[in-house]
Amino acid sequence: MKLSMSKREITLYVVDIFIAINKLNRYTSKFTDAETFKWSELEWDASIRELEIIGEATKILIHSDILSNDKYRKIVDFRNIISHGYFGIDEEEVFIIIKEKLAILSDDLIELIKHKNISIKEAISLAIEENILNKKLTDFLNDLQNKVH
């Protein structure tokens, strides 16, 4: 079932962030430095796209009063920088965000879900259905389901 952007359930954006974090961790697992990562075109470009998704989903969650603007606005601002910065993107900053900051964001989202008693079960089920042929992602989503419920 595809939902239009204007009618999209808010919990789907939360799951979008978890999926993007998972993909970023997989895309960058073999890299130990930012320079090598930047010159690996496929992983670099795919990672930038996933960071854009995190920023856009975060913006929507802020506007929906799910996330605090004060705490999470910098994610949206970073998305704007990488979306419009093209060749001026600082690979060290991107690498640090992926390797260090995303785990914090993931933990924050899990705590938020538990604290506000937000159910993302249906959103995870939809994501599994949409990605049924991607075993790595569906395994991750099944683990996430167990972690948050």
N, C-alpha and C positions, 0 to 999 in steps of 0.2 A: 504494500500500500504506500503510494507516494503522496506526500502532503505538500501543498504549495507553501512557499516561504511565509506568506502572510498568515497561514492557518497552522503553522507547524507548532506542535506541542513543545513547550519550553524545556521539558526534560530531555528532548532529543539533542538540544544544544549542549547539555551537560555530558551526554554520551559522546557527542562529537569531540569534545575536549579530551575525554579519556582515550578515544580511538586515535586522535592525533598524537597524543603523548606516547601511546604504544607504538605507533608507526615511527615516530621520531627516535625512540629508543632502539628500535630494530634497524632503522636506516643508518644510525650512527654508531652502532655497537663496535664496529671494527676500527674506528678512528681513535687515535690517542692525542691528536693535536688539530688545531683549527685550520692550519695551513693545508695539510693533506686533505682534510674534509672539504675545504672550499674548492679545491681543484678536482674533486670527484663530482663531475657534473650531475649525474643522475641523483645521487644522494643529496647533494647540495640543493638542487632545484626542488626536489620532492620535499626536503625538510623546510625550505622557505615556504612552500605552499601549506604545509601542515601548521607552521607557525601563524600564517595568515588565518587559517581556519580557527585556531585557538583564539586569536585576537578578535575575530568577528563574532564568534560564539560568546566570548566574554563580554563584548559590547552589548549584545542582546540580553545576557543575564544581568548585567548592570542596569539596563533600562527596565528590566522586569523586576527590579528590586530583589533579585536572588543573591547577587554579589554586591559588595560594597564598592562604590565608586572610588572612595579614598584608597582602599587597599589594592584594587585590581585595575585601576585606570591605566597604570603603566604598561600593562599587557596590551591594551588597545592602542596606546601611543606607539609601542614597539611595532605592532602590526602595521600601523600607518607608515612608519619609517621603512620597514622592509618592503612594503607594497609599492612605495614610491621612490625608494632609494636606489633600486636597480643595482648598479655596479659600485655604489658607495657604501655597501653594507659591511659593517665591521665583523669579520669572521670570528674574532676572539669573543666578542659579545654574544654572537649567535651560539657558539660552541659552549660557553659557560651557561647560557640559559638552558640549552638542551641537556647538558650533562649534570647541572646542579639545581636549577630552579624548577624544572618541570616536576620533579619528584615532590617538591614542596607544594606545588599547585595541585597535584593529584591527591596528596594527603589532605590538603585543605578542602577539596571537593568531597572527599569521603566523609570527613568530619561534618561538613555542611549538610550533606544528605542525611546523616544520622541525627544530627542536632535538630534540623528542621523537619525531620521525618518525611523526607521527600522520597517517593518511590520512583525509581528509574527502571523498574522491572519491565514494563511494557516497551520502553525506549530501547532497552538492551535486546529484548526479543525481536524488535523490528530491525535493529542493526545486525543481529545474527542472521535473520532472514535475508537481508540485503547482501550480506557478505558470506553466504553459505559456502561458497567455493574457496574462501580464504581461511584455511585451517588455523594458521597462526592467529589471525584476528578473532575467529570464533572461539578458539581456546581461551584467548585473553578475555573476551566478553563473558564467557561462562565463569571464569575465575572472578571477574569483577562482580558478577551477579552474586556469587557466594560471599564476597567481601563486604558488599553494601547491604545485604538483606539477611 
